[in-house]
Amino acid sequence: MMPLLDPQDESAERAAGFLKTIAHPGRLRIICALIERELSASELARQSHLSAPALSQQAAILETHELIGRRREGRSMLYRLLAPEAKALAVLMYRLFCKPIAPPARRPTRKRSKP
Protein backbone atom coordinates (compact mmCIF):
# COMPACT_ATOMS: atom_id res chain seq x y z
CA MET A 1 0.00 0.00 0.00
CA MET A 2 1.36 3.44 -1.01
CA PRO A 3 1.64 5.99 1.76
CA LEU A 4 -0.70 8.98 1.48
CA LEU A 5 0.96 12.17 0.34
CA ASP A 6 0.42 15.42 2.16
CA PRO A 7 -0.71 18.37 -0.01
CA GLN A 8 2.83 19.72 -0.43
CA ASP A 9 4.16 16.33 -1.53
CA GLU A 10 1.24 15.92 -3.89
CA SER A 11 1.92 19.35 -5.42
CA ALA A 12 5.60 18.49 -5.81
CA GLU A 13 4.69 15.23 -7.57
CA ARG A 14 2.30 17.08 -9.91
CA ALA A 15 4.94 19.73 -10.68
CA ALA A 16 7.60 17.09 -11.34
CA GLY A 17 5.26 15.24 -13.72
CA PHE A 18 4.48 18.49 -15.55
CA LEU A 19 8.16 19.35 -15.90
CA LYS A 20 8.99 15.84 -17.16
CA THR A 21 6.27 16.15 -19.78
CA ILE A 22 7.57 19.43 -21.20
CA ALA A 23 11.28 18.68 -20.76
CA HIS A 24 11.97 18.26 -24.48
CA PRO A 25 13.07 21.00 -26.90
CA GLY A 26 10.36 20.14 -29.44
CA ARG A 27 7.58 20.12 -26.85
CA LEU A 28 8.79 23.45 -25.44
CA ARG A 29 8.77 24.95 -28.93
CA ILE A 30 5.22 23.68 -29.50
CA ILE A 31 4.03 25.27 -26.27
CA CYS A 32 5.78 28.55 -27.09
CA ALA A 33 4.29 28.63 -30.58
CA LEU A 34 0.79 28.23 -29.16
CA ILE A 35 1.04 31.05 -26.59
CA GLU A 36 -0.77 33.63 -28.71
CA ARG A 37 -3.28 31.63 -30.72
CA GLU A 38 -4.47 28.38 -32.17
CA LEU A 39 -2.36 27.14 -35.12
CA SER A 40 -2.86 24.66 -37.92
CA ALA A 41 -0.58 21.62 -37.95
CA SER A 42 1.48 23.07 -40.83
CA GLU A 43 1.83 26.48 -39.12
CA LEU A 44 2.76 24.79 -35.85
CA ALA A 45 5.35 22.57 -37.54
CA ARG A 46 6.89 25.62 -39.23
CA GLN A 47 6.93 27.79 -36.08
CA SER A 48 8.25 25.01 -33.85
CA HIS A 49 10.87 23.93 -36.44
CA LEU A 50 9.64 20.32 -36.43
CA SER A 51 8.97 17.91 -39.26
CA ALA A 52 5.37 16.69 -39.56
CA PRO A 53 6.17 13.27 -38.01
CA ALA A 54 8.11 14.88 -35.12
CA LEU A 55 5.28 17.34 -34.51
CA SER A 56 2.77 14.51 -34.44
CA GLN A 57 4.87 12.52 -31.96
CA GLN A 58 5.59 15.41 -29.59
CA ALA A 59 2.06 16.85 -29.80
CA ALA A 60 0.63 13.42 -28.92
CA ILE A 61 2.63 13.44 -25.68
CA LEU A 62 1.39 16.94 -24.80
CA GLU A 63 -2.18 15.91 -25.67
CA THR A 64 -1.99 12.78 -23.52
CA HIS A 65 -1.14 15.00 -20.55
CA GLU A 66 -3.88 17.48 -21.54
CA LEU A 67 -1.49 20.39 -22.05
CA ILE A 68 -2.64 21.00 -25.63
CA GLY A 69 -5.75 20.09 -27.57
CA ARG A 70 -6.66 19.81 -31.20
CA ARG A 71 -9.75 20.05 -33.33
CA ARG A 72 -10.51 19.51 -36.96
CA GLU A 73 -11.73 22.39 -39.10
CA GLY A 74 -12.42 21.24 -42.64
CA ARG A 75 -9.23 19.55 -43.79
CA SER A 76 -7.04 21.29 -41.21
CA MET A 77 -6.09 20.14 -37.73
CA LEU A 78 -5.87 23.09 -35.31
CA TYR A 79 -3.84 22.95 -32.10
CA ARG A 80 -4.29 25.11 -28.98
CA LEU A 81 -2.96 25.35 -25.44
CA LEU A 82 -5.31 23.92 -22.82
CA ALA A 83 -3.33 24.13 -19.59
CA PRO A 84 -2.93 27.60 -18.06
CA GLU A 85 0.26 26.43 -16.33
CA ALA A 86 1.76 25.60 -19.75
CA LYS A 87 1.09 29.15 -20.96
CA ALA A 88 2.45 30.68 -17.74
CA LEU A 89 5.60 28.57 -18.01
CA ALA A 90 6.07 29.46 -21.68
CA VAL A 91 5.85 33.17 -20.86
CA LEU A 92 8.39 32.75 -18.06
CA MET A 93 10.73 30.66 -20.24
CA TYR A 94 10.54 33.31 -22.96
CA ARG A 95 11.49 36.04 -20.49
CA LEU A 96 14.34 33.97 -19.08
CA PHE A 97 15.78 32.44 -22.25
CA CYS A 98 14.36 33.92 -25.43
CA LYS A 99 13.86 37.64 -24.92
CA PRO A 100 16.36 39.61 -26.96
CA ILE A 101 19.21 40.71 -24.76
CA ALA A 102 19.64 44.46 -24.60
CA PRO A 103 23.13 45.71 -25.35
CA PRO A 104 25.02 46.79 -22.24
CA ALA A 105 24.39 50.38 -21.25
CA ARG A 106 27.20 52.71 -22.18
CA ARG A 107 28.75 54.49 -19.30
CA PRO A 108 29.46 58.15 -19.86
CA THR A 109 33.12 58.80 -20.40
CA ARG A 110 34.81 61.25 -18.13
CA LYS A 111 37.07 63.86 -19.55
CA ARG A 112 40.44 63.79 -17.95
CA SER A 113 41.68 67.07 -16.65
CA LYS A 114 45.19 68.03 -17.63
CA PRO A 115 47.65 68.48 -14.77
MARZA-524825 format. One record per atom (N, C-alpha, C, CB): residue in one letter; x, y, z. Coordinates in pm, whole numbers. Glycine has a CB too. Layout:
(node 'a', (X, Y, Z))
...
END
This chain:
(node 'm', (84, -119, 0))
(node 'm', (0, 0, 0))
(node 'm', (88, 125, 0))
(node 'm', (-95, 0, 122))
(node 'm', (58, 221, -91))
(node 'm', (136, 344, -101))
(node 'm', (97, 438, 12))
(node 'm', (115, 412, -238))
(node 'p', (196, 503, 71))
(node 'p', (164, 599, 176))
(node 'p', (90, 720, 116))
(node 'p', (292, 645, 249))
(node 'l', (2, 779, 193))
(node 'l', (-70, 898, 148))
(node 'l', (26, 1016, 147))
(node 'l', (-192, 927, 240))
(node 'l', (11, 1099, 46))
(node 'l', (96, 1217, 34))
(node 'l', (25, 1336, 97))
(node 'l', (130, 1246, -114))
(node 'd', (103, 1418, 165))
(node 'd', (42, 1542, 216))
(node 'd', (29, 1638, 98))
(node 'd', (128, 1606, 334))
(node 'p', (-48, 1746, 113))
(node 'p', (-71, 1837, -1))
(node 'p', (57, 1890, -65))
(node 'p', (-155, 1953, 44))
(node 'q', (158, 1921, 14))
(node 'q', (283, 1972, -43))
(node 'q', (353, 1865, -125))
(node 'q', (376, 2023, 69))
(node 'd', (356, 1742, -76))
(node 'd', (416, 1633, -153))
(node 'd', (339, 1608, -282))
(node 'd', (422, 1505, -68))
(node 'e', (207, 1614, -271))
(node 'e', (124, 1592, -389))
(node 'e', (150, 1701, -494))
(node 'e', (-26, 1590, -349))
(node 's', (162, 1824, -450))
(node 's', (192, 1935, -542))
(node 's', (329, 1916, -606))
(node 's', (187, 2070, -467))
(node 'a', (425, 1872, -528))
(node 'a', (560, 1849, -581))
(node 'a', (557, 1738, -686))
(node 'a', (659, 1812, -467))
(node 'e', (480, 1633, -661))
(node 'e', (469, 1523, -757))
(node 'e', (404, 1572, -887))
(node 'e', (387, 1406, -697))
(node 'r', (297, 1652, -874))
(node 'r', (230, 1708, -991))
(node 'r', (325, 1796, -1071))
(node 'r', (106, 1787, -950))
(node 'a', (399, 1882, -1001))
(node 'a', (494, 1973, -1068))
(node 'a', (603, 1893, -1139))
(node 'a', (556, 2071, -967))
(node 'a', (655, 1792, -1073))
(node 'a', (760, 1709, -1134))
(node 'a', (708, 1640, -1260))
(node 'a', (812, 1604, -1033))
(node 'g', (585, 1588, -1254))
(node 'g', (526, 1524, -1372))
(node 'g', (509, 1622, -1486))
(node 'g', (391, 1464, -1336))
(node 'f', (464, 1744, -1455))
(node 'f', (448, 1849, -1555))
(node 'f', (581, 1881, -1620))
(node 'f', (387, 1975, -1492))
(node 'l', (684, 1900, -1537))
(node 'l', (816, 1935, -1590))
(node 'l', (874, 1822, -1675))
(node 'l', (912, 1968, -1476))
(node 'k', (852, 1697, -1635))
(node 'k', (899, 1584, -1716))
(node 'k', (832, 1585, -1853))
(node 'k', (872, 1449, -1644))
(node 't', (703, 1616, -1853))
(node 't', (627, 1615, -1978))
(node 't', (680, 1719, -2076))
(node 't', (480, 1640, -1951))
(node 'i', (714, 1836, -2029))
(node 'i', (757, 1943, -2120))
(node 'i', (908, 1947, -2142))
(node 'i', (710, 2076, -2068))
(node 'a', (982, 1863, -2072))
(node 'a', (1128, 1868, -2076))
(node 'a', (1183, 1807, -2205))
(node 'a', (1187, 1794, -1955))
(node 'h', (1147, 1868, -2316))
(node 'h', (1197, 1826, -2448))
(node 'h', (1196, 1951, -2536))
(node 'h', (1110, 1708, -2510))
(node 'p', (1303, 1977, -2609))
(node 'p', (1307, 2100, -2690))
(node 'p', (1188, 2114, -2786))
(node 'p', (1435, 2103, -2769))
(node 'g', (1149, 2007, -2850))
(node 'g', (1036, 2014, -2944))
(node 'g', (905, 2046, -2874))
(node 'g', (1023, 1883, -3019))
(node 'r', (882, 1985, -2759))
(node 'r', (758, 2012, -2685))
(node 'r', (756, 2156, -2633))
(node 'r', (742, 1913, -2568))
(node 'l', (872, 2205, -2589))
(node 'l', (879, 2345, -2544))
(node 'l', (849, 2440, -2659))
(node 'l', (1018, 2376, -2484))
(node 'r', (903, 2409, -2778))
(node 'r', (877, 2495, -2893))
(node 'r', (730, 2493, -2933))
(node 'r', (964, 2453, -3012))
(node 'i', (666, 2377, -2921))
(node 'i', (522, 2368, -2950))
(node 'i', (444, 2457, -2855))
(node 'i', (473, 2221, -2940))
(node 'i', (473, 2446, -2727))
(node 'i', (403, 2527, -2627))
(node 'i', (426, 2676, -2653))
(node 'i', (449, 2490, -2484))
(node 'c', (549, 2714, -2681))
(node 'c', (578, 2855, -2709))
(node 'c', (505, 2905, -2832))
(node 'c', (729, 2875, -2727))
(node 'a', (497, 2822, -2935))
(node 'a', (429, 2863, -3058))
(node 'a', (280, 2884, -3037))
(node 'a', (451, 2758, -3168))
(node 'l', (223, 2814, -2939))
(node 'l', (79, 2823, -2916))
(node 'l', (40, 2927, -2811))
(node 'l', (26, 2690, -2875))
(node 'i', (135, 3006, -2763))
(node 'i', (104, 3105, -2659))
(node 'i', (-4, 3202, -2706))
(node 'i', (231, 3183, -2620))
(node 'e', (11, 3256, -2824))
(node 'e', (-77, 3363, -2871))
(node 'e', (-209, 3316, -2928))
(node 'e', (-6, 3444, -2973))
(node 'r', (-206, 3203, -3002))
(node 'r', (-328, 3163, -3072))
(node 'r', (-321, 3017, -3117))
(node 'r', (-352, 3253, -3193))
(node 'e', (-434, 2971, -3160))
(node 'e', (-447, 2838, -3217))
(node 'e', (-374, 2837, -3352))
(node 'e', (-598, 2799, -3234))
(node 'l', (-310, 2725, -3385))
(node 'l', (-236, 2714, -3512))
(node 'l', (-271, 2584, -3582))
(node 'l', (-83, 2722, -3488))
(node 's', (-268, 2588, -3714))
(node 's', (-286, 2466, -3792))
(node 's', (-160, 2380, -3775))
(node 's', (-313, 2497, -3944))
(node 'a', (-172, 2254, -3809))
(node 'a', (-58, 2162, -3795))
(node 'a', (61, 2212, -3878))
(node 'a', (-98, 2019, -3840))
(node 's', (36, 2261, -4000))
(node 's', (148, 2307, -4083))
(node 's', (211, 2434, -4026))
(node 's', (100, 2332, -4227))
(node 'e', (129, 2527, -3975))
(node 'e', (183, 2648, -3912))
(node 'e', (263, 2612, -3787))
(node 'e', (70, 2746, -3876))
(node 'l', (209, 2520, -3709))
(node 'l', (276, 2479, -3585))
(node 'l', (408, 2411, -3615))
(node 'l', (186, 2387, -3503))
(node 'a', (410, 2324, -3715))
(node 'a', (535, 2257, -3754))
(node 'a', (640, 2360, -3796))
(node 'a', (510, 2156, -3869))
(node 'r', (597, 2458, -3875))
(node 'r', (689, 2562, -3923))
(node 'r', (741, 2646, -3806))
(node 'r', (619, 2653, -4027))
(node 'q', (651, 2692, -3718))
(node 'q', (693, 2779, -3608))
(node 'q', (775, 2705, -3503))
(node 'q', (572, 2841, -3543))
(node 's', (750, 2576, -3486))
(node 's', (825, 2501, -3385))
(node 's', (947, 2432, -3444))
(node 's', (735, 2398, -3318))
(node 'h', (970, 2450, -3575))
(node 'h', (1087, 2393, -3644))
(node 'h', (1091, 2241, -3629))
(node 'h', (1217, 2453, -3589))
(node 'l', (974, 2177, -3650))
(node 'l', (964, 2032, -3643))
(node 'l', (909, 1977, -3774))
(node 'l', (873, 1989, -3524))
(node 's', (955, 1859, -3811))
(node 's', (897, 1791, -3926))
(node 's', (756, 1745, -3887))
(node 's', (986, 1669, -3973))
(node 'a', (675, 1714, -3985))
(node 'a', (537, 1669, -3956))
(node 'a', (536, 1546, -3865))
(node 'a', (464, 1638, -4087))
(node 'p', (619, 1443, -3891))
(node 'p', (617, 1327, -3801))
(node 'p', (663, 1361, -3658))
(node 'p', (706, 1217, -3857))
(node 'a', (763, 1449, -3646))
(node 'a', (811, 1488, -3512))
(node 'a', (705, 1568, -3439))
(node 'a', (943, 1569, -3523))
(node 'l', (636, 1657, -3512))
(node 'l', (528, 1734, -3451))
(node 'l', (420, 1640, -3400))
(node 'l', (469, 1835, -3552))
(node 's', (381, 1546, -3483))
(node 's', (277, 1451, -3444))
(node 's', (316, 1375, -3317))
(node 's', (249, 1352, -3558))
(node 'q', (439, 1329, -3312))
(node 'q', (487, 1252, -3196))
(node 'q', (490, 1337, -3069))
(node 'q', (628, 1197, -3224))
(node 'q', (546, 1457, -3078))
(node 'q', (559, 1541, -2959))
(node 'q', (424, 1599, -2916))
(node 'q', (658, 1655, -2986))
(node 'a', (339, 1634, -3013))
(node 'a', (206, 1685, -2980))
(node 'a', (122, 1577, -2912))
(node 'a', (135, 1736, -3107))
(node 'a', (139, 1452, -2954))
(node 'a', (63, 1342, -2892))
(node 'a', (97, 1331, -2743))
(node 'a', (94, 1208, -2963))
(node 'i', (222, 1350, -2709))
(node 'i', (263, 1344, -2568))
(node 'i', (198, 1458, -2490))
(node 'i', (417, 1351, -2555))
(node 'l', (201, 1579, -2547))
(node 'l', (139, 1694, -2480))
(node 'l', (-12, 1677, -2470))
(node 'l', (172, 1824, -2556))
(node 'e', (-73, 1616, -2571))
(node 'e', (-218, 1591, -2567))
(node 'e', (-254, 1487, -2461))
(node 'e', (-268, 1544, -2704))
(node 't', (-174, 1382, -2451))
(node 't', (-199, 1278, -2352))
(node 't', (-203, 1337, -2212))
(node 't', (-93, 1169, -2361))
(node 'h', (-120, 1436, -2187))
(node 'h', (-114, 1500, -2055))
(node 'h', (-203, 1625, -2046))
(node 'h', (31, 1539, -2022))
(node 'e', (-288, 1641, -2150))
(node 'e', (-388, 1748, -2154))
(node 'e', (-329, 1889, -2144))
(node 'e', (-487, 1729, -2043))
(node 'l', (-210, 1907, -2200))
(node 'l', (-149, 2039, -2205))
(node 'l', (-192, 2114, -2330))
(node 'l', (4, 2028, -2199))
(node 'i', (-212, 2040, -2440))
(node 'i', (-264, 2100, -2563))
(node 'i', (-384, 2018, -2609))
(node 'i', (-153, 2107, -2674))
(node 'g', (-462, 2079, -2697))
(node 'g', (-575, 2009, -2757))
(node 'g', (-575, 2035, -2905))
(node 'g', (-708, 2054, -2693))
(node 'r', (-655, 1960, -2976))
(node 'r', (-666, 1981, -3120))
(node 'r', (-810, 1960, -3162))
(node 'r', (-571, 1886, -3198))
(node 'r', (-842, 2023, -3274))
(node 'r', (-975, 2005, -3333))
(node 'r', (-961, 2013, -3483))
(node 'r', (-1076, 2113, -3280))
(node 'r', (-1053, 1950, -3550))
(node 'r', (-1051, 1951, -3696))
(node 'r', (-1143, 2062, -3745))
(node 'r', (-1096, 1812, -3753))
(node 'e', (-1092, 2137, -3842))
(node 'e', (-1173, 2239, -3910))
(node 'e', (-1154, 2217, -4059))
(node 'e', (-1132, 2387, -3867))
(node 'g', (-1255, 2160, -4123))
(node 'g', (-1242, 2124, -4264))
(node 'g', (-1134, 2019, -4279))
(node 'g', (-1209, 2248, -4351))
(node 'r', (-1034, 2049, -4359))
(node 'r', (-923, 1955, -4379))
(node 'r', (-806, 1984, -4287))
(node 'r', (-877, 1958, -4523))
(node 's', (-816, 2088, -4207))
(node 's', (-704, 2129, -4121))
(node 's', (-722, 2079, -3978))
(node 's', (-690, 2280, -4120))
(node 'm', (-611, 2047, -3915))
(node 'm', (-609, 2014, -3773))
(node 'm', (-554, 2137, -3702))
(node 'm', (-522, 1885, -3743))
(node 'l', (-628, 2190, -3605))
(node 'l', (-587, 2309, -3531))
(node 'l', (-548, 2271, -3389))
(node 'l', (-699, 2414, -3530))
(node 'y', (-435, 2324, -3344))
(node 'y', (-384, 2295, -3210))
(node 'y', (-397, 2420, -3123))
(node 'y', (-236, 2248, -3215))
(node 'r', (-420, 2400, -2992))
(node 'r', (-429, 2511, -2898))
(node 'r', (-379, 2466, -2762))
(node 'r', (-575, 2564, -2889))
(node 'l', (-336, 2564, -2683))
(node 'l', (-296, 2535, -2544))
(node 'l', (-421, 2514, -2461))
(node 'l', (-209, 2651, -2485))
(node 'l', (-419, 2415, -2374))
(node 'l', (-531, 2392, -2282))
(node 'l', (-494, 2429, -2139))
(node 'l', (-574, 2247, -2288))
(node 'a', (-373, 2398, -2098))
(node 'a', (-333, 2413, -1959))
(node 'a', (-280, 2554, -1932))
(node 'a', (-226, 2309, -1922))
(node 'p', (-343, 2626, -1838))
(node 'p', (-293, 2760, -1806))
(node 'p', (-150, 2757, -1754))
(node 'p', (-383, 2826, -1704))
(node 'e', (-112, 2650, -1683))
(node 'e', (26, 2643, -1633))
(node 'e', (127, 2631, -1747))
(node 'e', (41, 2525, -1536))
(node 'a', (86, 2570, -1859))
(node 'a', (176, 2560, -1975))
(node 'a', (199, 2699, -2034))
(node 'a', (116, 2464, -2082))
(node 'k', (93, 2779, -2043))
(node 'k', (109, 2915, -2096))
(node 'k', (194, 2999, -2002))
(node 'k', (-28, 2982, -2117))
(node 'a', (168, 2990, -1871))
(node 'a', (245, 3068, -1774))
(node 'a', (393, 3030, -1781))
(node 'a', (192, 3046, -1631))
(node 'l', (421, 2901, -1793))
(node 'l', (560, 2857, -1801))
(node 'l', (625, 2906, -1930))
(node 'l', (569, 2704, -1792))
(node 'a', (551, 2901, -2040))
(node 'a', (607, 2946, -2168))
(node 'a', (642, 3094, -2162))
(node 'a', (509, 2920, -2282))
(node 'v', (557, 3174, -2099))
(node 'v', (585, 3317, -2086))
(node 'v', (710, 3338, -2001))
(node 'v', (464, 3391, -2023))
(node 'l', (720, 3265, -1892))
(node 'l', (839, 3275, -1806))
(node 'l', (964, 3230, -1879))
(node 'l', (820, 3191, -1678))
(node 'm', (957, 3117, -1950))
(node 'm', (1073, 3066, -2024))
(node 'm', (1117, 3167, -2130))
(node 'm', (1039, 2930, -2090))
(node 'y', (1019, 3230, -2196))
(node 'y', (1054, 3331, -2296))
(node 'y', (1132, 3445, -2231))
(node 'y', (927, 3385, -2365))
(node 'r', (1081, 3494, -2117))
(node 'r', (1149, 3604, -2049))
(node 'r', (1288, 3565, -2005))
(node 'r', (1068, 3650, -1928))
(node 'l', (1305, 3441, -1959))
(node 'l', (1434, 3397, -1908))
(node 'l', (1534, 3362, -2018))
(node 'l', (1416, 3279, -1819))
(node 'f', (1485, 3301, -2127))
(node 'f', (1578, 3244, -2225))
(node 'f', (1568, 3297, -2366))
(node 'f', (1559, 3100, -2229))
(node 'c', (1457, 3357, -2403))
(node 'c', (1436, 3392, -2543))
(node 'c', (1432, 3541, -2571))
(node 'c', (1311, 3332, -2591))
(node 'k', (1399, 3619, -2472))
(node 'k', (1386, 3764, -2492))
(node 'k', (1518, 3818, -2543))
(node 'k', (1344, 3835, -2359))
(node 'p', (1511, 3903, -2646))
(node 'p', (1636, 3961, -2696))
(node 'p', (1711, 4033, -2584))
(node 'p', (1607, 4060, -2813))
(node 'i', (1837, 4011, -2581))
(node 'i', (1921, 4071, -2476))
(node 'i', (1958, 4212, -2519))
(node 'i', (2049, 3985, -2450))
(node 'a', (1931, 4306, -2431))
(node 'a', (1964, 4446, -2460))
(node 'a', (2115, 4463, -2454))
(node 'a', (1893, 4543, -2359))
(node 'p', (2168, 4546, -2541))
(node 'p', (2313, 4571, -2535))
(node 'p', (2346, 4638, -2401))
(node 'p', (2360, 4659, -2655))
(node 'p', (2466, 4617, -2352))
(node 'p', (2502, 4679, -2224))
(node 'p', (2494, 4831, -2235))
(node 'p', (2644, 4637, -2182))
(node 'a', (2450, 4892, -2127))
(node 'a', (2439, 5038, -2125))
(node 'a', (2579, 5098, -2132))
(node 'a', (2365, 5087, -1997))
(node 'r', (2590, 5204, -2207))
(node 'r', (2720, 5271, -2218))
(node 'r', (2735, 5367, -2102))
(node 'r', (2735, 5347, -2354))
(node 'r', (2847, 5355, -2040))
(node 'r', (2875, 5449, -1930))
(node 'r', (2932, 5576, -1989))
(node 'r', (2974, 5387, -1827))
(node 'p', (2891, 5690, -1933))
(node 'p', (2946, 5815, -1986))
(node 'p', (3097, 5819, -1960))
(node 'p', (2876, 5939, -1922))
(node 't', (3166, 5869, -2057))
(node 't', (3312, 5880, -2040))
(node 't', (3343, 6011, -1971))
(node 't', (3386, 5870, -2177))
(node 'r', (3438, 6005, -1885))
(node 'r', (3481, 6125, -1813))
(node 'r', (3597, 6187, -1889))
(node 'r', (3521, 6093, -1665))
(node 'k', (3595, 6316, -1895))
(node 'k', (3707, 6386, -1955))
(node 'k', (3814, 6400, -1849))
(node 'k', (3665, 6525, -2013))
(node 'r', (3932, 6366, -1889))
(node 'r', (4044, 6379, -1795))
(node 'r', (4092, 6522, -1792))
(node 'r', (4162, 6283, -1833))
(node 's', (4113, 6572, -1676))
(node 's', (4168, 6707, -1665))
(node 's', (4318, 6700, -1680))
(node 's', (4129, 6773, -1531))
(node 'k', (4374, 6800, -1742))
(node 'k', (4519, 6803, -1763))
(node 'k', (4584, 6859, -1637))
(node 'k', (4558, 6888, -1889))
(node 'p', (4696, 6798, -1598))
(node 'p', (4765, 6848, -1477))
(node 'p', (4830, 6981, -1495))
(node 'p', (4868, 6752, -1435))
END
